[in-house]
């Protein structure tokens, strides 16, 4: 009988100890992740005890908590998550909290006075526009003829001539003027492509995104010009394709610059 009393008494003290462990708060550590990587500067709030902390550069945190406390995990770019502390969580002493990306879906917005919705397929039908008056819409002759440049005109004059035996092309070929004019025309065409690229992108993009110093942009563009694929890429007029080309060339250019 005495043994039974001692056993009951021991069991009573064990229950009290377990109850004490789950009633009082303890240090709980953990890590907040996104796509398997730790996330820094996530706010961890114990809403029950009015305590808070922030994750470090590895996404780790330390906060006091007790059973049935509610923890809130919040970051601007991630979805909020709340977690109720269970005895199992508290006894483990460590938790991993994955957070998903936050996507902010806005309701439809109508812009007045044109009733614009942001959907181009709908807005184009709701806006009345004036007709564009150009040579082609007026039906003028030679409306689609591209005017030639001065270099093209000089080369044409140097390679054409009248008479039974045209002397102009022969003399220009002998003196090397035709060859020179062809080089001038090729240079102007390539330089025109360079100007087109410079018009597509602000200098700040070269500096901030490509790492090209502002005083080296012209030198970088010359580095692109001498590449055999430069002309074909720029002639596509596809800005995304051209930008990918510039990114590849910038990496090579910066390596060469550092070697120098």
GROMACS elastic network, one bead per residue, 0.5 to 0.9 nm:
[ bonds ]
;  ai    aj funct       b0    kb
    1     4     6  0.51847   500
    1     5     6  0.64588   500
    1     6     6  0.88370   500
    2     5     6  0.51356   500
    2     6     6  0.63162   500
    2     7     6  0.86498   500
    3     6     6  0.51266   500
    3     7     6  0.61428   500
    3     8     6  0.86575   500
    4     7     6  0.50308   500
    4     8     6  0.61840   500
    4     9     6  0.85494   500
    5     8     6  0.51502   500
    5     9     6  0.61134   500
    5    10     6  0.85880   500
    6     9     6  0.50182   500
    6    10     6  0.60846   500
    6    11     6  0.85287   500
    7    10     6  0.50959   500
    7    11     6  0.61055   500
    7    12     6  0.85219   500
    8    11     6  0.50716   500
    8    12     6  0.61137   500
    8    13     6  0.87910   500
    9    13     6  0.64295   500
    9    14     6  0.87787   500
   10    13     6  0.52080   500
   10    14     6  0.62735   500
   10    15     6  0.87229   500
   11    14     6  0.50822   500
   11    15     6  0.62546   500
   11    16     6  0.86620   500
   12    15     6  0.52594   500
   12    16     6  0.63145   500
   12    17     6  0.87678   500
   13    16     6  0.50037   500
   13    17     6  0.62018   500
   13    18     6  0.86884   500
   14    17     6  0.50815   500
   14    18     6  0.62308   500
   14    19     6  0.85284   500
   15    18     6  0.51113   500
   15    19     6  0.60250   500
   15    20     6  0.84914   500
   16    19     6  0.50333   500
   16    20     6  0.60770   500
   16    21     6  0.86304   500
   17    20     6  0.50195   500
   17    21     6  0.62077   500
   17    22     6  0.87568   500
   18    21     6  0.50974   500
   18    22     6  0.63792   500
   18    23     6  0.85605   500
   19    22     6  0.52630   500
   19    23     6  0.59438   500
   19    24     6  0.87160   500
   20    23     6  0.50476   500
   20    24     6  0.62020   500
   21    24     6  0.59816   500
   21    25     6  0.79694   500
   21    26     6  0.84203   500
   21    66     6  0.87815   500
   21    91     6  0.87089   500
   22    25     6  0.74983   500
   22    26     6  0.89415   500
   22    66     6  0.65315   500
   22    67     6  0.57217   500
   22    86     6  0.89256   500
   22    87     6  0.64224   500
   22    90     6  0.77473   500
   22    91     6  0.85021   500
   23    66     6  0.64099   500
   23    67     6  0.65444   500
   24    65     6  0.80722   500
   24    66     6  0.57850   500
   24    67     6  0.79335   500
   25    28     6  0.87799   500
   25    64     6  0.58813   500
   25    67     6  0.75131   500
   25    90     6  0.87966   500
   26    63     6  0.81947   500
   26    64     6  0.51895   500
   26    65     6  0.55618   500
   26    66     6  0.63674   500
   26    90     6  0.77079   500
   26    93     6  0.84524   500
   27    62     6  0.66452   500
   27    63     6  0.56630   500
   27    65     6  0.64881   500
   27    66     6  0.88490   500
   27    90     6  0.86775   500
   27    93     6  0.73159   500
   28    61     6  0.83780   500
   28    62     6  0.57122   500
   28    63     6  0.53570   500
   28    64     6  0.56915   500
   28    65     6  0.63476   500
   28    66     6  0.88402   500
   28    89     6  0.86777   500
   28    90     6  0.68963   500
   28    92     6  0.86883   500
   28    93     6  0.51416   500
   28    94     6  0.60881   500
   28    95     6  0.79899   500
   29    60     6  0.74227   500
   29    61     6  0.56785   500
   29    63     6  0.64033   500
   29    64     6  0.84952   500
   29    93     6  0.61968   500
   29    95     6  0.66823   500
   29    96     6  0.89809   500
   30    59     6  0.83889   500
   30    60     6  0.56768   500
   30    61     6  0.55261   500
   30    62     6  0.66178   500
   30    63     6  0.87548   500
   30    93     6  0.80364   500
   30    96     6  0.54868   500
   30    97     6  0.74612   500
   31    38     6  0.68122   500
   31    39     6  0.82249   500
   31    55     6  0.76529   500
   31    58     6  0.78588   500
   31    59     6  0.52899   500
   31    61     6  0.61062   500
   31    62     6  0.88958   500
   31    94     6  0.81490   500
   31    95     6  0.65233   500
   31    97     6  0.61282   500
   31    98     6  0.83334   500
   32    37     6  0.82459   500
   32    38     6  0.57564   500
   32    39     6  0.58518   500
   32    40     6  0.81124   500
   32    42     6  0.75818   500
   32    55     6  0.74339   500
   32    58     6  0.85796   500
   32    59     6  0.51351   500
   32    60     6  0.63754   500
   32    61     6  0.79716   500
   32    73     6  0.83346   500
   32    95     6  0.86558   500
   32    96     6  0.59995   500
   32    98     6  0.57322   500
   32    99     6  0.70502   500
   33    36     6  0.55710   500
   33    37     6  0.50856   500
   33    39     6  0.54183   500
   33    40     6  0.89403   500
   33    59     6  0.65891   500
   33    60     6  0.89403   500
   33    96     6  0.73046   500
   33    97     6  0.61784   500
   33    99     6  0.61322   500
   33   100     6  0.87407   500
   34    37     6  0.53210   500
   34    38     6  0.64428   500
   34    39     6  0.64530   500
   34    78     6  0.83777   500
   34    97     6  0.87366   500
   34    98     6  0.56737   500
   34    99     6  0.53905   500
   34   100     6  0.62606   500
   34   101     6  0.77200   500
   35    38     6  0.84900   500
   35    98     6  0.78357   500
   35    99     6  0.82332   500
   35   100     6  0.78678   500
   36    98     6  0.77282   500
   37    58     6  0.81957   500
   37    59     6  0.79923   500
   38    55     6  0.89078   500
   38    56     6  0.88656   500
   38    57     6  0.75710   500
   38    58     6  0.50655   500
   38    60     6  0.73028   500
   39    42     6  0.67536   500
   39    55     6  0.72895   500
   39    56     6  0.79313   500
   39    57     6  0.70121   500
   39    58     6  0.64431   500
   39    60     6  0.80778   500
   40    54     6  0.78322   500
   40    55     6  0.53204   500
   40    56     6  0.52533   500
   40    58     6  0.62201   500
   40    60     6  0.78723   500
   41    54     6  0.54827   500
   41    55     6  0.51031   500
   41    56     6  0.63275   500
   41    57     6  0.74079   500
   41    59     6  0.75073   500
   41    75     6  0.73679   500
   42    53     6  0.84178   500
   42    54     6  0.54291   500
   42    55     6  0.52767   500
   42    56     6  0.82441   500
   42    59     6  0.75426   500
   42    73     6  0.66743   500
   42    74     6  0.57886   500
   42    75     6  0.50572   500
   42    76     6  0.84301   500
   42    78     6  0.89303   500
   43    52     6  0.71036   500
   43    53     6  0.60546   500
   43    55     6  0.67786   500
   43    72     6  0.78260   500
   43    73     6  0.57008   500
   43    74     6  0.51319   500
   43    75     6  0.63097   500
   44    51     6  0.84510   500
   44    52     6  0.55347   500
   44    53     6  0.52351   500
   44    54     6  0.57694   500
   44    55     6  0.73849   500
   44    61     6  0.78197   500
   44    62     6  0.89734   500
   44    63     6  0.80494   500
   44    71     6  0.67463   500
   44    72     6  0.57340   500
   44    74     6  0.66788   500
   45    48     6  0.87430   500
   45    49     6  0.88071   500
   45    50     6  0.71493   500
   45    51     6  0.57744   500
   45    53     6  0.65078   500
   45    54     6  0.85759   500
   45    63     6  0.85017   500
   45    70     6  0.82402   500
   45    71     6  0.54565   500
   45    72     6  0.50193   500
   45    73     6  0.65629   500
   45    74     6  0.82649   500
   46    49     6  0.56352   500
   46    50     6  0.55701   500
   46    52     6  0.59520   500
   46    53     6  0.87626   500
   46    63     6  0.79006   500
   46    64     6  0.80272   500
   46    65     6  0.71278   500
   46    69     6  0.68306   500
   46    70     6  0.58605   500
   46    72     6  0.64518   500
   47    50     6  0.50798   500
   47    51     6  0.68663   500
   47    52     6  0.83080   500
   47    69     6  0.72602   500
   47    70     6  0.56476   500
   47    71     6  0.60199   500
   47    72     6  0.68973   500
   48    51     6  0.79803   500
   48    65     6  0.87187   500
   48    68     6  0.84521   500
   48    69     6  0.53349   500
   48    70     6  0.58355   500
   48    71     6  0.78120   500
   49    64     6  0.87428   500
   49    65     6  0.77905   500
   49    66     6  0.89649   500
   49    69     6  0.74316   500
   49    70     6  0.86681   500
   51    63     6  0.77802   500
   51    64     6  0.78777   500
   51    65     6  0.89595   500
   52    63     6  0.72838   500
   53    61     6  0.71446   500
   53    62     6  0.73745   500
   53    63     6  0.67782   500
   54    59     6  0.86541   500
   54    60     6  0.84017   500
   54    61     6  0.65073   500
   54    62     6  0.85673   500
   55    58     6  0.74287   500
   55    60     6  0.50343   500
   55    62     6  0.81738   500
   56    59     6  0.51657   500
   56    60     6  0.54794   500
   56    61     6  0.66101   500
   57    60     6  0.74654   500
   58    61     6  0.89678   500
   65    68     6  0.86707   500
   65    69     6  0.62926   500
   65    70     6  0.85296   500
   65    71     6  0.84034   500
   65    85     6  0.75720   500
   65    90     6  0.77980   500
   66    69     6  0.55734   500
   66    70     6  0.89829   500
   66    85     6  0.67706   500
   66    86     6  0.82637   500
   66    87     6  0.83677   500
   66    90     6  0.70229   500
   67    70     6  0.87786   500
   67    84     6  0.78568   500
   67    85     6  0.51235   500
   67    86     6  0.52902   500
   67    87     6  0.57468   500
   67    89     6  0.84318   500
   67    90     6  0.68030   500
   68    84     6  0.56590   500
   68    85     6  0.50276   500
   68    86     6  0.60726   500
   68    87     6  0.82599   500
   69    83     6  0.82606   500
   69    84     6  0.56997   500
   69    85     6  0.53912   500
   69    86     6  0.82604   500
   70    82     6  0.66404   500
   70    83     6  0.55506   500
   70    85     6  0.62918   500
   71    81     6  0.82721   500
   71    82     6  0.55182   500
   71    83     6  0.50881   500
   71    84     6  0.63271   500
   71    85     6  0.74927   500
   72    80     6  0.72043   500
   72    81     6  0.58293   500
   72    83     6  0.64491   500
   72    84     6  0.89555   500
   73    79     6  0.84848   500
   73    80     6  0.56636   500
   73    81     6  0.52358   500
   73    82     6  0.62598   500
   73    83     6  0.82792   500
   73    97     6  0.84390   500
   73    99     6  0.83749   500
   74    77     6  0.88822   500
   74    78     6  0.71064   500
   74    79     6  0.69938   500
   74    81     6  0.68548   500
   74    82     6  0.88261   500
   74    99     6  0.89571   500
   75    78     6  0.52908   500
   75    79     6  0.71388   500
   75    80     6  0.69593   500
   76    79     6  0.79197   500
   76    80     6  0.88099   500
   76   102     6  0.78557   500
   77   100     6  0.89516   500
   77   101     6  0.63929   500
   77   102     6  0.55273   500
   77   103     6  0.82839   500
   78    99     6  0.62631   500
   78   100     6  0.57243   500
   78   103     6  0.82341   500
   79    99     6  0.61139   500
   79   100     6  0.55316   500
   79   101     6  0.58719   500
   79   103     6  0.81394   500
   80    99     6  0.73579   500
   80   100     6  0.84178   500
   80   102     6  0.83337   500
   81    97     6  0.85709   500
   81    98     6  0.89006   500
   81    99     6  0.71606   500
   83    97     6  0.89928   500
   85    88     6  0.81428   500
   85    89     6  0.60738   500
   85    90     6  0.66572   500
   86    89     6  0.52067   500
   86    90     6  0.62732   500
   86    91     6  0.86164   500
   87    90     6  0.50952   500
   87    91     6  0.60057   500
   87    92     6  0.85550   500
   88    91     6  0.51995   500
   88    92     6  0.61884   500
   88    93     6  0.87471   500
   89    92     6  0.52492   500
   89    93     6  0.64226   500
   89    94     6  0.71588   500
   89    95     6  0.70747   500
   90    93     6  0.52406   500
   90    94     6  0.77373   500
   91    94     6  0.84786   500
   92    95     6  0.77960   500
   99   102     6  0.89323   500
  106   109     6  0.80697   500
  108   117     6  0.68058   500
  108   118     6  0.84884   500
  109   116     6  0.79513   500
  109   117     6  0.57615   500
  109   118     6  0.76874   500
  110   114     6  0.85626   500
  110   115     6  0.55006   500
  110   116     6  0.52869   500
  110   118     6  0.78818   500
  111   114     6  0.64480   500
  111   115     6  0.51356   500
  111   117     6  0.64586   500
  111   118     6  0.84641   500
  112   116     6  0.67484   500
  113   116     6  0.80626   500
  114   123     6  0.86501   500
  114   126     6  0.77159   500
  114   127     6  0.69503   500
  115   123     6  0.78919   500
  115   126     6  0.77629   500
  115   127     6  0.87304   500
  116   119     6  0.77366   500
  116   120     6  0.86939   500
  116   122     6  0.83667   500
  116   123     6  0.57635   500
  116   126     6  0.80285   500
  116   127     6  0.86291   500
  117   120     6  0.79737   500
  117   122     6  0.76829   500
  117   123     6  0.66649   500
  118   121     6  0.89004   500
  118   122     6  0.82528   500
  118   123     6  0.70834   500
  119   122     6  0.55139   500
  119   123     6  0.60298   500
  119   124     6  0.85762   500
  120   124     6  0.57996   500
  120   125     6  0.86064   500
  121   124     6  0.58621   500
  121   125     6  0.72299   500
  122   125     6  0.56363   500
  122   126     6  0.67386   500
  123   126     6  0.50501   500
  123   127     6  0.63639   500
  124   127     6  0.56611   500
  124   128     6  0.82589   500
  125   128     6  0.78000   500
  129   132     6  0.88413   500
  130   133     6  0.89571   500
  131   137     6  0.87303   500
  132   137     6  0.72718   500
  133   136     6  0.81190   500
  133   137     6  0.60217   500
  133   138     6  0.68386   500
  134   137     6  0.54256   500
  134   138     6  0.62806   500
  134   139     6  0.87397   500
  134   140     6  0.88830   500
  134   143     6  0.85017   500
  135   138     6  0.51937   500
  135   139     6  0.62708   500
  135   140     6  0.53969   500
  135   141     6  0.80855   500
  135   142     6  0.84767   500
  135   143     6  0.52621   500
  135   144     6  0.82538   500
  136   139     6  0.51257   500
  136   140     6  0.61759   500
  136   141     6  0.82840   500
  136   142     6  0.85244   500
  136   143     6  0.51017   500
  136   144     6  0.69080   500
  137   140     6  0.78727   500
  137   143     6  0.87979   500
  138   143     6  0.88295   500
  139   142     6  0.89835   500
  139   143     6  0.73084   500
  140   143     6  0.56379   500
  141   144     6  0.82394   500
  141   145     6  0.88994   500
  142   145     6  0.51485   500
  142   146     6  0.86300   500
  143   146     6  0.83939   500
  148   151     6  0.81227   500
  148   152     6  0.59319   500
  148   153     6  0.64987   500
  149   152     6  0.51572   500
  149   153     6  0.62563   500
  149   154     6  0.87525   500
  149   185     6  0.89223   500
  150   153     6  0.50592   500
  150   154     6  0.62141   500
  150   155     6  0.86360   500
  151   154     6  0.52149   500
  151   155     6  0.62216   500
  151   156     6  0.85925   500
  151   181     6  0.70102   500
  151   182     6  0.83752   500
  151   184     6  0.69088   500
  151   185     6  0.55096   500
  151   188     6  0.80486   500
  152   155     6  0.51963   500
  152   156     6  0.61330   500
  152   157     6  0.87025   500
  152   181     6  0.84440   500
  152   182     6  0.86347   500
  152   185     6  0.65509   500
  153   156     6  0.50731   500
  153   157     6  0.62499   500
  153   158     6  0.86330   500
  154   157     6  0.51260   500
  154   158     6  0.61279   500
  154   159     6  0.87383   500
  154   181     6  0.72967   500
  155   158     6  0.50190   500
  155   159     6  0.62516   500
  155   160     6  0.86880   500
  155   177     6  0.88954   500
  155   178     6  0.66497   500
  155   181     6  0.57584   500
  155   182     6  0.68208   500
  155   185     6  0.80467   500
  156   159     6  0.53617   500
  156   160     6  0.61790   500
  157   160     6  0.54549   500
  157   161     6  0.73232   500
  157   168     6  0.81318   500
  157   169     6  0.83327   500
  158   161     6  0.78910   500
  158   168     6  0.62696   500
  158   169     6  0.56381   500
  158   170     6  0.89614   500
  158   171     6  0.87861   500
  158   172     6  0.62043   500
  158   173     6  0.85063   500
  158   177     6  0.76805   500
  158   178     6  0.62096   500
  158   181     6  0.84034   500
  159   168     6  0.68758   500
  159   170     6  0.80935   500
  159   172     6  0.75111   500
  159   173     6  0.82565   500
  159   178     6  0.70343   500
  160   166     6  0.73233   500
  160   167     6  0.88278   500
  160   168     6  0.66755   500
  160   169     6  0.58075   500
  161   165     6  0.84846   500
  161   167     6  0.68396   500
  161   168     6  0.56297   500
  161   169     6  0.66988   500
  162   165     6  0.74219   500
  162   166     6  0.52275   500
  162   167     6  0.80425   500
  162   168     6  0.83299   500
  163   166     6  0.53969   500
  163   167     6  0.81964   500
  166   169     6  0.65371   500
  166   170     6  0.72129   500
  167   170     6  0.51732   500
  167   171     6  0.60234   500
  167   172     6  0.84690   500
  168   171     6  0.53825   500
  168   172     6  0.61436   500
  168   173     6  0.85514   500
  169   172     6  0.52193   500
  169   173     6  0.60347   500
  169   174     6  0.86361   500
  169   178     6  0.78443   500
  170   173     6  0.51681   500
  170   174     6  0.62455   500
  170   175     6  0.86991   500
  171   174     6  0.51275   500
  171   175     6  0.61225   500
  171   176     6  0.84289   500
  171   177     6  0.84200   500
  172   175     6  0.52157   500
  172   176     6  0.59319   500
  172   178     6  0.54000   500
  172   179     6  0.83669   500
  173   176     6  0.51838   500
  173   177     6  0.63145   500
  173   178     6  0.54602   500
  173   179     6  0.71103   500
  174   177     6  0.77871   500
  174   178     6  0.85403   500
  175   178     6  0.79356   500
  175   179     6  0.89079   500
  176   179     6  0.52905   500
  176   180     6  0.62390   500
  176   181     6  0.87271   500
  177   180     6  0.50012   500
  177   181     6  0.60937   500
  177   182     6  0.85720   500
  178   181     6  0.51465   500
  178   182     6  0.62100   500
  178   183     6  0.87302   500
  179   182     6  0.51590   500
  179   183     6  0.64172   500
  179   184     6  0.87999   500
  180   183     6  0.51635   500
  180   184     6  0.63088   500
  180   185     6  0.87312   500
  181   185     6  0.61358   500
  181   186     6  0.85644   500
  182   185     6  0.50997   500
  182   186     6  0.61358   500
  182   187     6  0.85498   500
  183   186     6  0.50726   500
  183   187     6  0.60609   500
  183   188     6  0.85729   500
  184   187     6  0.51293   500
  184   188     6  0.61800   500
  184   189     6  0.86454   500
  185   188     6  0.51515   500
  185   189     6  0.61764   500
  185   190     6  0.86568   500
  186   189     6  0.51803   500
  186   190     6  0.62442   500
  186   191     6  0.85454   500
  187   190     6  0.51834   500
  187   191     6  0.59877   500
  187   192     6  0.84418   500
  188   192     6  0.59182   500
  188   193     6  0.85778   500
  189   192     6  0.50403   500
  189   193     6  0.64527   500
  189   194     6  0.88495   500
  190   193     6  0.50909   500
  190   194     6  0.64407   500
  190   195     6  0.88450   500
  190   225     6  0.69888   500
  190   230     6  0.87605   500
  190   231     6  0.69459   500
  191   195     6  0.62750   500
  191   196     6  0.85655   500
  191   225     6  0.81276   500
  192   195     6  0.50884   500
  192   196     6  0.61950   500
  192   197     6  0.87538   500
  193   197     6  0.63275   500
  193   198     6  0.87066   500
  193   225     6  0.87513   500
  193   230     6  0.87525   500
  193   231     6  0.71543   500
  193   234     6  0.64827   500
  193   235     6  0.76522   500
  194   197     6  0.51397   500
  194   198     6  0.62706   500
  194   199     6  0.86458   500
  194   221     6  0.68517   500
  194   222     6  0.84201   500
  194   224     6  0.87913   500
  194   225     6  0.74920   500
  194   234     6  0.84017   500
  195   199     6  0.61258   500
  195   200     6  0.86544   500
  196   199     6  0.50903   500
  196   200     6  0.63277   500
  196   234     6  0.81444   500
  196   237     6  0.89094   500
  197   200     6  0.50601   500
  197   201     6  0.66374   500
  197   221     6  0.89627   500
  197   234     6  0.73686   500
  197   237     6  0.89973   500
  197   239     6  0.85933   500
  197   242     6  0.80538   500
  198   201     6  0.55846   500
  198   202     6  0.69537   500
  198   203     6  0.76926   500
  198   221     6  0.88751   500
  199   202     6  0.71932   500
  200   239     6  0.73170   500
  201   204     6  0.82117   500
  201   205     6  0.65852   500
  201   206     6  0.78308   500
  201   239     6  0.89458   500
  201   243     6  0.87787   500
  202   205     6  0.55941   500
  202   206     6  0.72278   500
  203   206     6  0.52392   500
  203   207     6  0.64856   500
  203   208     6  0.87444   500
  203   214     6  0.70483   500
  203   217     6  0.78377   500
  204   207     6  0.50389   500
  204   208     6  0.58546   500
  204   209     6  0.79112   500
  204   214     6  0.79856   500
  205   208     6  0.52530   500
  205   209     6  0.52255   500
  205   210     6  0.68176   500
  205   211     6  0.85803   500
  205   212     6  0.89058   500
  206   209     6  0.57736   500
  206   211     6  0.63649   500
  206   212     6  0.55204   500
  206   213     6  0.76788   500
  206   214     6  0.76065   500
  206   217     6  0.72561   500
  206   250     6  0.89528   500
  207   210     6  0.58100   500
  207   213     6  0.54994   500
  207   214     6  0.61068   500
  207   217     6  0.83470   500
  208   211     6  0.56108   500
  208   212     6  0.76509   500
  208   213     6  0.87899   500
  209   212     6  0.81853   500
  209   247     6  0.85165   500
  210   213     6  0.89494   500
  210   246     6  0.80253   500
  210   247     6  0.62784   500
  210   250     6  0.62159   500
  210   251     6  0.78596   500
  211   250     6  0.77561   500
  211   251     6  0.87684   500
  211   254     6  0.80242   500
  212   215     6  0.82824   500
  212   216     6  0.63655   500
  212   217     6  0.63175   500
  212   220     6  0.76735   500
  212   250     6  0.73356   500
  212   253     6  0.88349   500
  212   254     6  0.76249   500
  213   216     6  0.52394   500
  213   217     6  0.66097   500
  214   217     6  0.55865   500
  214   218     6  0.85541   500
  215   218     6  0.73318   500
  215   219     6  0.82195   500
  216   219     6  0.51488   500
  216   220     6  0.60756   500
  216   221     6  0.86664   500
  217   221     6  0.61653   500
  217   222     6  0.86601   500
  218   221     6  0.50941   500
  218   222     6  0.63135   500
  218   223     6  0.86593   500
  219   222     6  0.51198   500
  219   223     6  0.62887   500
  219   224     6  0.88011   500
  220   224     6  0.63928   500
  220   225     6  0.87307   500
  220   249     6  0.85569   500
  220   250     6  0.74853   500
  220   253     6  0.70138   500
  221   225     6  0.61650   500
  221   226     6  0.89022   500
  222   226     6  0.64679   500
  222   227     6  0.89329   500
  223   226     6  0.57181   500
  223   227     6  0.70513   500
  223   249     6  0.81717   500
  223   253     6  0.74461   500
  224   227     6  0.53874   500
  224   228     6  0.87037   500
  224   229     6  0.87558   500
  224   230     6  0.62287   500
  224   246     6  0.78410   500
  224   249     6  0.68487   500
  224   250     6  0.87835   500
  224   253     6  0.89898   500
  225   228     6  0.77348   500
  225   229     6  0.86720   500
  225   230     6  0.58947   500
  225   231     6  0.76316   500
  226   229     6  0.87226   500
  226   230     6  0.75104   500
  227   230     6  0.54719   500
  227   231     6  0.82932   500
  228   231     6  0.71035   500
  228   232     6  0.82311   500
  229   232     6  0.55127   500
  229   233     6  0.62337   500
  229   234     6  0.87199   500
  230   233     6  0.53899   500
  230   234     6  0.62154   500
  230   235     6  0.85501   500
  230   242     6  0.89048   500
  230   245     6  0.83819   500
  231   234     6  0.53144   500
  231   235     6  0.59899   500
  231   236     6  0.88316   500
  232   235     6  0.51760   500
  232   236     6  0.66715   500
  233   236     6  0.55561   500
  233   237     6  0.75648   500
  233   238     6  0.79969   500
  233   241     6  0.72773   500
  233   242     6  0.61263   500
  233   245     6  0.76616   500
  234   237     6  0.55639   500
  234   238     6  0.74393   500
  234   239     6  0.83605   500
  234   241     6  0.85109   500
  234   242     6  0.61357   500
  235   238     6  0.80975   500
  236   239     6  0.83788   500
  236   241     6  0.81805   500
  236   242     6  0.81783   500
  237   240     6  0.88956   500
  237   241     6  0.82465   500
  237   242     6  0.74815   500
  238   241     6  0.53320   500
  238   242     6  0.61231   500
  238   243     6  0.85928   500
  239   242     6  0.50149   500
  239   243     6  0.59756   500
  239   244     6  0.85812   500
  240   243     6  0.50907   500
  240   244     6  0.62580   500
  240   245     6  0.86577   500
  241   244     6  0.52076   500
  241   245     6  0.63229   500
  241   246     6  0.87751   500
  242   245     6  0.50158   500
  242   246     6  0.62475   500
  242   247     6  0.87152   500
  243   247     6  0.62002   500
  243   248     6  0.87354   500
  244   247     6  0.50870   500
  244   248     6  0.64066   500
  244   249     6  0.87567   500
  245   248     6  0.52584   500
  245   249     6  0.62675   500
  245   250     6  0.85506   500
  246   249     6  0.50823   500
  246   250     6  0.58583   500
  246   251     6  0.86137   500
  247   250     6  0.51167   500
  247   251     6  0.64219   500
  247   252     6  0.89482   500
  248   251     6  0.54553   500
  248   252     6  0.67443   500
  248   253     6  0.88149   500
  249   252     6  0.51877   500
  249   253     6  0.60056   500
  249   254     6  0.86123   500
  250   254     6  0.60040   500
  250   255     6  0.85194   500
  251   254     6  0.53595   500
  251   255     6  0.63881   500
  251   256     6  0.88479   500
  252   255     6  0.52168   500
  252   256     6  0.63527   500
  252   257     6  0.86736   500
  253   256     6  0.51918   500
  253   257     6  0.61050   500
  253   258     6  0.86635   500
  254   258     6  0.61229   500
  254   259     6  0.85760   500
  255   258     6  0.52655   500
  255   259     6  0.63059   500
  255   260     6  0.88067   500
  256   259     6  0.50833   500
  256   260     6  0.63434   500
  257   260     6  0.51842   500
